[in-house]
Structures are given as structure tokens and as C-alpha cells.
Amino acid sequence: MRKVMVVDDEKWVRRGLIQSIPWERLGLLLAGEAADGQDAYEMALEQKPDLLFLDMRMPGLDGKELLALLDAELPELLTIVVSGYSDFEYTKQAIRHRAFDYLLKPVKKEELADVLDKAVAELDRREEQRRMAAESRQDDGWFRDLLLERAEAPASWAGLSTAGFVARADRYGEDGGDADTLRALREKLVRERTFYFGGEWELALSPAPDGGPETVGAVAARNLAPGELRRLLAAAQAEWKRTDGVGRSIGVSEEGPAEANCLRKAYAQAQAALAGRRLHAKEALLFAGSCEGAPAAEPYPQKREQAFLLALQMGSREEAGREFELLMASLCGESATVDRMQRGAILLVHALERQLRANDSSLEIVCGKHPLELTEALRRRVDPNSVRALFENEIIPAALAAAERQGATQGERTVREVLKLIETHFDQPLSLQHIAESRFVNPDYLSRLFKKTTGHNFVDYLTVIRIRKAMELMRVPTYKNYEIARKVGYEDYRYFSQIFKKKTGKTIGEFRSEFVTGKT
């Protein structure tokens, strides 16, 4: 049975979730429930649950802090965020710490059922991967189990210094190699044992513990000389290239003792070092703590994102393609790293999700994939072409098709609302900017939509309506000209008289005289 924890500071929410889960059918067992983050943290370390339902806002240790701790302590834990807050800052925290999914309160039974089905399927997938990996491993199974907190380092590693490393193909799709590739690499390095660290050293190699495409490993020796470690890893890169033709970069941790906790920290350090690879660097060796060549952090291109989202909202394929290329150029510049590209692409996915939700839609509806599923897909892409392909082949076409379907009905409805507003409130100081903001629509988008629908820009159309209303009032002899100006929205009579002549070709006096004489 797989263990489940429920964490929420409101008892009725916890009770509702617990009562709604079909425990026996899904093979789940309630490991415990907690009302605050600190109790949840201690319980999780003791129980080691497979699945966690977590509220984001709680007293004391809140959801985002607990996520950060559990991400480090229990990397295999599947977390489903349950929150009454749709604030994007909380979504970003969930993304950063790899929450599996999220639900908004009040939780609907059908949404809970869908999330549970996906979570159980993911747990099944991971279990199958672990089984297959176990069959393909030889004597290095302990290392993967150690990273999953299921084993300790062997006695032969006691007292040695160690460095962990993570290797990954420089291009997406050229994965970390099968069991035969790892076996060939190990045999090659063992044959050449005497050439490194005086022949006295240990090696561990394993597939990634999370089922990803990376290869993980560690080297241990009494004197872990940096120069020899660099030579050894360069030899591993060369052997990989010779075996399967795939170029790989390697992230390397700082040196530390060969103890279980230190090896787990070394794995995280090596991952971070590898994520710092510049996009245009190939077969790089990247050492944790080295500032050599580290690029300065660049801000996220918010304006480019807004221009791209606007083009999608308007359904403009050419403009959306052009703006996406400009956005990718900003994310993938000469000094950009894999981490910067991935983070930028993930933020873009969630910005698009917010835009779709504002129109009663979602990425899951338009392209069949949840934002967190796309997030995980982007984390596995380490080159610009693969990120570009995901957007251009799946996300952008689906978003454009949705915009085209919604644009006609929703756009026309919005313009009709604006026209009605002008007809009834023409005497008020109307502004397209304020109207757009009140309807949560981009002002530029509304301006273009209005012009496309009516053939006039907003100001011209408003002026036509005001002059038409003024002409009707001028047929009433008792109204003075300045009174009519104010009744149709003009406080400045001189300006009103100028606009009137420009639109009608007559002065106010000429128009009223013609009306009196019966010419109009």
C-alpha cells in the first residue's frame, strides 16, 4: 500500500479530502494528517509517504517552506498543492520545488479523482522504472538506493574523499545510454584504474534516481586530486562519445567525505553545476563553486512575454511566431545557461495558463497537457531547439486555435458591450484604457478589436456618437449651445464647436439656422 499524508490547517478541509479518496480502490493508505508545516515535516520524515496533499498558507512553517525542505529530504515524494489562493507567486513556488499537481479550493470531486488517477499512474511509472533499472544494474545499485535514502555507502568507501557527478547529453533526445553503455564505460575505467589516483579509487555509476535521462555517479579516493578527477571525467566523455556518438556535459560537485548525506548533497551540487552550462558549450566539465565564466544574471524579458501573449490572444500566427522568436533570443543569448532557458520557458507556460484561465480555458483543455506536465517536459530539454520544438509543435498551435475559436464570439461580445457603454454614457469622460482594465483585457488588443469590428477607432466612434446626439439636442430651441456641449460630454465649448464643424462641415450657428428655416 502506498502512503498518503494530508496537511491543511483547516480540519474540515482535511476531513473532506480524506473522505473523498477511494483508498482501497487506489491501493492507498492514510499515513497521517497535520495542521501545520512543522508537524507535517516531522511526520513526513518519519512516515516517508508516497503522496502528500499540502495547503500553501498555514501558520508557522507554511506550504512553500515545507515544499523546499521536503524537496531536499524526500525527492521522490509526489506533492499535490491544495490552496484557496490562485496567486501566481504560490504557483511559482510549487513549480520551483516540483509539486506534481495543484488543486484550488473548494476541491471538486471530479478534479480530485483526475489528479489521483494521474498521481497513481506516475507512482506506477516510477516503480516500473526502478524495477527495470534494478534489473540492468550490477554492483552499483547501492548508489541509486543511497540517493533515494534506501542505502548507505559501502564499507570500502569509508574514510575516502568523494565527488559526485551528473552527466547529460547536450541535446535533448540523446539520452543517457542503456545498461550496456554504462557497463562498457565502467569496464573501460576499471581497466585503466592504475592511471588515476595511484590506482586506489572507487567508482559508482547509475541511471538517474528520478528516472530522468542523466547518468549519475561518484568517484572516491584518499587523495582526490582535481587534475586527475578532470582527466578521469574527460576520459569518460570520450568513451561515451566513442560508444554511442553522443556528446555529454558533466556537472561535478565539490569534494566531501564519502558518507550518505554528503553524497546526496554532492548529487544536488552536481545537478546545479550542470544546469549552469552555457547553451552553446558542448561536452563541458562544470565544477560546483567555480565562478569561471559564470554569466551575470539577466532579468526575465517581461515585455517580450507580454507582446507574445498579446499576439496569441489576437490569433495572429505570423506575429506570434515573430514575437516567440524574439522571446527565445532573449532567453537563449550567447551567455545564457540551460537553467535560465528552462526557467524562462516554464514561466512562459504558466503566464499562458493564466491568460487562458482568464478566458475560461486552460492548457490542459487546449493541448491536452497540464502546465506541470509541460514544466517537467521543459526540465528535460537542455538545448534551444528542443524547447522551441515543444512550443512550436504543441503549445503555440493549440493556443492559436483556441484564440481563433474564442475570438469571434468573445471579441464580438466585448465590442458590443463597449458600443452599448458609449450609447448610454457618451456624456461621461470615457477612456478605452479604463474600459479595457475594467474587463481585464489588454488595451492594445481591445483597440485593434474595436477597429476591426466597427471600422473606426474608439475616439472617432465616440465623437460621431456625441455629435449625433448634439444635433438631436440642437433641434430643441430652449437649449443653449454651451449646455448642449456639456450634455454630450464636452466641458470646453470652443473645442466642441471646432469638433462640430470638422465633423458636419457647418458651424453650430449655421446648423441651427438651417433647422429653423427647415433646411435640415
LINWO-V98564 format. One record per residue. RES is the residue in one letter. SS is DSSP state (a for helix, b for strand, c for the rest). PHI is phi in whole degrees, 0 to 359 (999 if undefined). D_FIRST is the distance of its C-alpha to the first C-alpha in whole Angstrom. Layout:
[[RES;SS;PHI;D_FIRST] [RES;SS;PHI;D_FIRST]]
This chain:
[[M;c;999;0] [R;b;272;4] [K;b;266;6] [V;b;234;10] [M;b;242;13] [V;b;237;16] [V;b;235;20] [D;c;198;23] [D;c;283;26] [E;c;254;26] [K;a;298;25] [W;a;294;25] [V;a;290;24] [R;a;300;20] [R;a;298;21] [G;a;297;21] [L;a;296;18] [I;a;299;16] [Q;a;287;18] [S;a;270;18] [I;c;273;14] [P;c;281;13] [W;a;302;10] [E;a;293;9] [R;a;299;11] [L;a;268;9] [G;c;69;5] [L;b;248;5] [L;b;227;6] [L;b;286;10] [A;b;276;10] [G;b;161;14] [E;b;224;17] [A;b;217;20] [A;c;257;24] [D;c;212;25] [G;a;295;25] [Q;a;294;25] [D;a;298;23] [A;a;296;20] [Y;a;298;21] [E;a;295;21] [M;a;294;18] [A;a;296;16] [L;a;296;18] [E;a;282;17] [Q;a;274;13] [K;c;50;13] [P;c;291;10] [D;c;272;10] [L;b;222;11] [L;b;229;14] [F;b;264;17] [L;b;226;20] [D;b;281;24] [M;c;277;27] [R;c;252;29] [M;c;218;29] [P;c;293;31] [G;c;73;31] [L;c;285;29] [D;c;273;28] [G;a;299;26] [K;a;292;28] [E;a;291;28] [L;a;295;24] [L;a;303;24] [A;a;298;26] [L;a;294;25] [L;a;289;21] [D;a;299;22] [A;a;280;24] [E;a;274;22] [L;c;230;18] [P;c;296;19] [E;c;272;16] [L;c;292;15] [L;b;269;15] [T;b;247;17] [I;b;248;19] [V;b;282;22] [V;b;240;23] [S;b;215;27] [G;c;269;30] [Y;c;242;32] [S;c;264;32] [D;c;303;35] [F;a;294;34] [E;a;299;34] [Y;a;289;31] [T;a;298;30] [K;a;296;31] [Q;a;296;29] [A;a;297;26] [I;a;298;28] [R;a;300;29] [H;c;257;25] [R;c;63;23] [A;c;299;22] [F;c;285;20] [D;b;199;21] [Y;b;216;23] [L;b;233;24] [L;b;260;27] [K;c;284;27] [P;c;289;28] [V;c;286;24] [K;c;274;25] [K;a;300;22] [E;a;291;23] [E;a;292;23] [L;a;298;19] [A;a;298;18] [D;a;297;20] [V;a;295;18] [L;a;297;15] [D;a;299;15] [K;a;294;17] [A;a;295;14] [V;a;296;11] [A;a;298;14] [E;a;294;15] [L;a;296;12] [D;a;297;12] [R;a;297;16] [R;a;295;15] [E;a;296;13] [E;a;294;16] [Q;a;297;18] [R;a;297;17] [R;a;297;17] [M;a;294;20] [A;a;294;22] [A;a;296;21] [E;a;293;23] [S;a;272;26] [R;c;278;26] [Q;c;252;28] [D;c;268;29] [D;c;257;28] [G;a;300;24] [W;a;299;24] [F;a;290;25] [R;a;295;23] [D;a;295;20] [L;a;297;22] [L;a;295;22] [L;c;267;19] [E;c;63;19] [R;c;242;18] [A;c;204;21] [E;c;248;25] [A;c;291;28] [P;c;293;30] [A;a;299;33] [S;a;294;35] [W;a;267;34] [A;c;300;35] [G;c;81;38] [L;c;267;39] [S;b;268;39] [T;b;220;37] [A;b;225;36] [G;b;268;33] [F;b;214;34] [V;b;229;32] [A;b;246;34] [R;b;213;34] [A;b;300;36] [D;c;286;39] [R;c;234;38] [Y;c;297;35] [G;c;98;34] [E;c;263;36] [D;c;292;32] [G;c;290;32] [G;c;96;32] [D;c;270;30] [A;a;300;30] [D;a;295;33] [T;a;295;35] [L;a;295;33] [R;a;296;34] [A;a;296;38] [L;a;295;38] [R;a;299;37] [E;a;299;39] [K;a;297;42] [L;a;291;41] [V;a;293;41] [R;a;300;44] [E;c;260;46] [R;a;308;44] [T;a;294;48] [F;a;276;49] [Y;c;230;46] [F;a;52;46] [G;a;65;49] [G;a;81;46] [E;c;251;44] [W;b;201;41] [E;b;237;37] [L;b;225;35] [A;b;235;31] [L;b;224;30] [S;b;200;27] [P;b;296;26] [A;c;299;25] [P;c;293;21] [D;c;266;20] [G;c;81;21] [G;c;285;25] [P;c;278;28] [E;c;282;29] [T;b;252;30] [V;b;244;29] [G;b;195;31] [A;b;207;33] [V;b;238;36] [A;b;229;37] [A;b;202;41] [R;c;289;43] [N;c;235;45] [L;c;272;43] [A;c;297;47] [P;a;303;46] [G;a;297;48] [E;a;290;47] [L;a;298;43] [R;a;298;45] [R;a;297;47] [L;a;297;43] [L;a;289;41] [A;a;295;44] [A;a;294;44] [A;a;296;41] [Q;a;300;42] [A;a;295;44] [E;a;292;43] [W;a;302;40] [K;a;298;43] [R;a;292;44] [T;a;285;41] [D;a;235;40] [G;c;74;43] [V;c;257;40] [G;c;278;41] [R;b;233;39] [S;b;256;39] [I;b;231;38] [G;b;263;37] [V;b;235;37] [S;c;279;36] [E;c;287;39] [E;c;287;39] [G;b;200;37] [P;b;290;36] [A;c;276;34] [E;c;244;31] [A;a;304;27] [N;a;298;28] [C;a;292;31] [L;a;292;29] [R;a;293;27] [K;a;295;30] [A;a;298;32] [Y;a;299;29] [A;a;295;29] [Q;a;298;33] [A;a;295;34] [Q;a;300;32] [A;a;296;34] [A;a;297;37] [L;a;294;36] [A;a;294;36] [G;c;276;39] [R;c;295;41] [R;b;292;44] [L;c;301;43] [H;c;268;46] [A;c;274;46] [K;c;238;45] [E;c;48;43] [A;c;272;43] [L;b;250;42] [L;b;239;41] [F;b;260;41] [A;c;300;39] [G;c;85;42] [S;c;273;45] [C;c;266;47] [E;c;298;49] [G;c;75;49] [A;c;292;46] [P;c;285;47] [A;c;291;48] [A;c;295;45] [E;c;248;47] [P;c;291;46] [Y;c;292;44] [P;c;285;46] [Q;a;299;46] [K;a;294;49] [R;a;297;48] [E;a;300;45] [Q;a;297;47] [A;a;295;49] [F;a;294;46] [L;a;295;45] [L;a;296;48] [A;a;297;49] [L;a;295;45] [Q;a;298;46] [M;a;278;50] [G;c;75;48] [S;c;270;51] [R;a;296;49] [E;a;296;52] [E;a;293;52] [A;a;297;48] [G;a;298;48] [R;a;295;51] [E;a;292;49] [F;a;294;46] [E;a;296;48] [L;a;295;50] [L;a;294;46] [M;a;296;45] [A;a;297;48] [S;a;290;48] [L;a;280;44] [C;c;238;45] [G;c;293;48] [E;c;302;50] [S;c;261;48] [A;c;291;45] [T;b;255;42] [V;a;302;38] [D;a;298;37] [R;a;297;39] [M;a;298;39] [Q;a;295;35] [R;a;298;35] [G;a;297;38] [A;a;295;37] [I;a;293;34] [L;a;299;36] [L;a;295;38] [V;a;302;35] [H;a;283;34] [A;a;293;38] [L;a;294;38] [E;a;298;35] [R;a;297;37] [Q;a;295;40] [L;a;293;38] [R;a;294;36] [A;a;297;40] [N;c;253;41] [D;c;60;38] [S;c;223;36] [S;c;194;33] [L;a;296;33] [E;a;296;30] [I;a;286;32] [V;a;277;35] [C;a;233;33] [G;c;79;30] [K;c;228;28] [H;c;290;27] [P;a;306;29] [L;a;288;26] [E;a;292;25] [L;a;293;29] [T;a;301;29] [E;a;295;26] [A;a;297;29] [L;a;290;31] [R;a;295;30] [R;c;269;30] [R;c;264;34] [V;c;242;36] [D;c;223;39] [P;a;302;41] [N;a;297;42] [S;a;288;38] [V;a;294;38] [R;a;300;41] [A;a;296;39] [L;a;298;36] [F;a;291;38] [E;a;288;41] [N;a;267;39] [E;a;239;37] [I;a;283;37] [I;a;295;41] [P;a;302;42] [A;a;293;39] [A;a;294;40] [L;a;293;44] [A;a;297;43] [A;a;295;41] [A;a;296;44] [E;a;294;47] [R;a;292;45] [Q;a;276;45] [G;a;302;48] [A;a;298;51] [T;a;285;49] [Q;a;290;48] [G;a;298;51] [E;a;297;54] [R;a;295;52] [T;a;295;53] [V;a;295;56] [R;a;299;57] [E;a;296;56] [V;a;293;58] [L;a;298;61] [K;a;295;61] [L;a;298;61] [I;a;295;64] [E;a;297;66] [T;a;263;65] [H;a;231;65] [F;c;298;67] [D;c;276;70] [Q;c;262;67] [P;c;284;66] [L;c;281;63] [S;c;223;61] [L;a;299;59] [Q;a;301;57] [H;a;292;56] [I;a;296;56] [A;a;297;53] [E;a;297;51] [S;a;293;51] [R;c;251;49] [F;c;55;47] [V;c;239;49] [N;c;296;50] [P;a;302;54] [D;a;297;55] [Y;a;298;53] [L;a;295;54] [S;a;298;58] [R;a;292;57] [L;a;295;56] [F;a;298;59] [K;a;294;61] [K;a;295;60] [T;a;280;60] [T;a;258;63] [G;c;83;65] [H;c;232;66] [N;c;281;64] [F;a;299;63] [V;a;296;67] [D;a;298;69] [Y;a;295;67] [L;a;299;68] [T;a;296;71] [V;a;300;72] [I;a;296;71] [R;a;295;73] [I;a;293;76] [R;a;296;76] [K;a;294;75] [A;a;296;78] [M;a;297;80] [E;a;293;79] [L;a;291;80] [M;c;292;84] [R;c;281;85] [V;c;262;85] [P;c;299;88] [T;c;285;88] [Y;c;281;85] [K;c;279;86] [N;a;300;84] [Y;a;292;83] [E;a;292;81] [I;a;297;80] [A;a;305;78] [R;a;292;76] [K;a;294;75] [V;c;253;74] [G;c;101;72] [Y;c;246;75] [E;c;281;76] [D;c;264;78] [Y;a;296;81] [R;a;299;82] [Y;a;295;79] [F;a;300;79] [S;a;295;82] [Q;a;294;82] [I;a;297;78] [F;a;299;80] [K;a;293;83] [K;a;297;81] [K;a;275;79] [T;a;253;82] [G;c;81;85] [K;c;226;87] [T;c;284;87] [I;a;298;86] [G;a;298;90] [E;a;298;91] [F;a;297;88] [R;a;291;89] [S;a;295;92] [E;a;296;92] [F;a;294;90] [V;a;297;93] [T;a;277;95] [G;c;86;93] [K;c;274;92] [T;c;236;88]]
